[in-house]
């Protein structure tokens, strides 16, 4: 070849080389520019992204990256802490490839251990680049056809918080250092956004809990202020074997969270027993919330029980927390449950079944954990037969029924209760009382007490108002008006009552558990009264056989 031709060929080659180099520089510059533009767009997008959109947007960004960079799959995982499982939260794939399932990452001990420890995993050629200890990983790669993989741990605040991975299937792919650096920058944007969203959610949840606790505390304080005027209940002591049996049953059911149904006449002390159950339970540190279902109009009882949203109906100017919310973690006492309207019985049944309800005018489901005690003076079985009470609700309420006896069925407690009321009112009125007059006590013992314990207290309170000395007297006028005991029948009634107590104590007058103690009088007083009333023990003749 002539020298001129060689020189011309050399010049052409040199020009071609320069041109080729310029093309490569231009391509590299274009690639860098495209990446920086992508990074800028992602940074702007994730800067103020709402927490509920973070995972979805990370998934979309992964899809853009694998299309731009030629990978087949990309996944993003959260690393919560040492010993915690690594959770795959999103994955993107190209057509024909299988996505990484969300949830716990596959069991790849070496690979996941490296990422959790904060070490970069660069595997451009698989299985050649896998270390000997990665036997599980080698089997996994062969099974799914994985040929190249890049795993990048991502730190936030000095802690490994996440990892981003890229995979190529069926053929290997080079993983140069510059590419790894770029993808690490992208991954850190994702990780910081994820951690921020988690913190925002935790903060929102904490603020919501604080607000709910504040509302509950305010509502509970308002409830307690409204209820603080109520008088204290008498001590739960009794000389009645039947009532003491009930106290024993209450002591057994109180530590459980079983639903209790108190049955009995008006004024028998069902609310007092409900207080006792709550005070013996594990939620005694919280106030027991009470609702009288008969004292509220049907139009308001739903809002009272379940709360209401602002604007739920005319006059609902603010949101109101219901008694079920207020009693969350405590005890709710529904008195006169038999008066609950049928349409509300359905809603109450749902709360008893799964602890959930909605406020009046609301759509958000509220969940509570409430121990329910209910009471009624109605025959609920008859109400079920009559169709005024739901059968399924009755069975839900009737888990542990307690039949509270009327006062006339535990007349030996009348002196004890009378003295409890005297001591309570004596302190409140500033009237010291030393004893109750004998004829007054006889009147109290002789009466049948249709109003039960509540009526007894009212009688004692009227007598205390009229009292002028240390001996409490229920005058005949007051007794006739209040307790309606006929004067001519008083002595016979008193005689019958003393005989009944003597028979219960096997005619033992003195000592603990004797008739005098049960009647709350001195033994000598009882003996003189027995003499006056002509009460003598009948001695039967020994029977003969043969």
HELIX and SHEET records of a PDB file:
HELIX    1   1 UNK A    3  UNK A   47  1                                  45    
HELIX    2   2 UNK A   51  UNK A   53  5                                   3    
HELIX    3   3 UNK A   54  UNK A   69  1                                  16    
HELIX    4   4 UNK A  109  UNK A  116  1                                   8    
HELIX    5   5 UNK A  135  UNK A  144  1                                  10    
HELIX    6   6 UNK A  177  UNK A  227  1                                  51    
HELIX    7   7 UNK A  241  UNK A  254  1                                  14    
HELIX    8   8 UNK A  270  UNK A  279  1                                  10    
HELIX    9   9 UNK A  298  UNK A  306  1                                   9    
HELIX   10  10 UNK A  323  UNK A  326  1                                   4    
HELIX   11  11 UNK A  337  UNK A  339  5                                   3    
HELIX   12  12 UNK A  342  UNK A  354  1                                  13    
HELIX   13  13 UNK A  380  UNK A  386  1                                   7    
HELIX   14  14 UNK A  391  UNK A  397  1                                   7    
HELIX   15  15 UNK A  407  UNK A  413  5                                   7    
HELIX   16  16 UNK A  414  UNK A  429  1                                  16    
HELIX   17  17 UNK A  438  UNK A  446  1                                   9    
HELIX   18  18 UNK A  452  UNK A  466  1                                  15    
HELIX   19  19 UNK A  476  UNK A  478  1                                   3    
HELIX   20  20 UNK A  479  UNK A  483  3                                   5    
HELIX   21  21 UNK A  487  UNK A  504  1                                  18    
HELIX   22  22 UNK A  515  UNK A  519  1                                   5    
HELIX   23  23 UNK A  523  UNK A  533  1                                  11    
SHEET    1   A 6 UNK A 103  UNK A 104  0                                        
SHEET    2   A 6 UNK A  87  UNK A  93 -1                                        
SHEET    3   A 6 UNK A  73  UNK A  78 -1                                        
SHEET    4   A 6 UNK A 159  UNK A 169 -1                                        
SHEET    5   A 6 UNK A 146  UNK A 156 -1                                        
SHEET    6   A 6 UNK A 121  UNK A 123 -1                                        
SHEET    1   B 5 UNK A 289  UNK A 292  0                                        
SHEET    2   B 5 UNK A 331  UNK A 335  1                                        
SHEET    3   B 5 UNK A 371  UNK A 376  1                                        
SHEET    4   B 5 UNK A 260  UNK A 263  1                                        
SHEET    5   B 5 UNK A 400  UNK A 403  1                                        
SHEET    1   C 2 UNK A 356  UNK A 358  0                                        
SHEET    2   C 2 UNK A 365  UNK A 367 -1                                        
SHEET    1   D 2 UNK A 435  UNK A 436  0                                        
SHEET    2   D 2 UNK A 471  UNK A 472  1                                        
END                                                                             
